[in-house]
Structure formats: C-alpha cells, structure tokens
Amino acid sequence: MSKTFSAIWENAYGLLVDDGSLALGALAAVAITWLFAVIATAAFEQLGGGLLLVMICVLVLANLYTAGRRIRHTRSLE
C-alpha cells in the first residue's frame, strides 16, 4: 500500500513540478483571467473564476494526455 502511494506521489510531483509547460500554461491562464477581469464589463466580471477553472482543467487534461502518450511511446520502444 505504501508503494502505491509513493508511486502516486512521485507521478503527481513530476507532473506538477518538473513539467515546465504546465507551469507556463498556468501562468498564462492567470494572465488571461486577469486581462478578462480588467477588460470585462461589470456584468461579466463574475465569470473570471469560472474561466480560470475551465482553462486550468483543460490544461491539466491536455498535460495528462501528453504524458500518457509519452509513456506509451517510451514503453513501445522497450
């Protein structure tokens, strides 16, 4: 059981910390949300949080997909 949690932790850490594209994407999502909040009218300002949530979710899903393809490709070479 401990090995399972250790493997999950190592993979999550590698995904979130070692992957620079995820970090840059998160910074870009925050910047886009900030611009939206500055430019949007008062009626649309409340949508900024939802916009950030959607962008971060899409970013994480895209990163998981890319990591899965990379792992699948590495395993097929072995």
N, C-alpha and C positions, 0 to 999 in steps of 0.2 A: 504494500500500500504506500509506503514511504517513497519507493522508487517511482511510482506513478505520479505522485505529487511533485517530486523532484523534476521529473521529465516535463510535466506541465509548466512548472515554474520556469525552467530553462528555456522552453519554447516561447512562452509569453514574454520573458525578458528579452530574448533575442529578437522577437517580432517588434516589440515596442521601443527598445533602446538601441539595438545595433542597426536597425534599418533606418537609414537617413532619409529615405524617400517618405516614410510615414511621418517623420518629424517635420519635414519641409511641407508636406501636404497639410498637416495640422496647423502650422503657422499660416499657410495660405488661406485655409478655411477661416481662421480667426480674423485675418486681414479683410477677407471678403465680407464677413459678417459685420465688421466694424464699418466698412465703407457703406454697406447697406443701411446700417443704423444711422449713419450721418446723412446719407442722401434721401432716405425714405421719408415720406410724409408721416405725420403723427398717427394716421390710421394704420400704417404698415410697420411701424417701429416694433410692435409686439411680435412680429413674425421672425425677428432676428434669432431668437433662441431656437426656434424650430428649424430655421435654415441652417444654423450651425450643427444641430443634431443630425440632420439629414446628410450634410456634407461629411461629417466625421464618420457616420455609419457607412456611407458609400466608400469612403477612403479605407476604412478598416476591412470591409468586404473585398475590395479590389486588392488590397495588400495580402489578404489571406489567399485569394485566388492565385495571385502571382507566386506566393511562397509555395503553395501546393503544386503548381506547375513546375517550379524549380526543383522541388524534392522529387516529383515524379520523373523528371528528366534525369536527375542525378541517379536515381535508382535504376532507371532503364539502361544507363551506361555501365552499371556493375555487372 
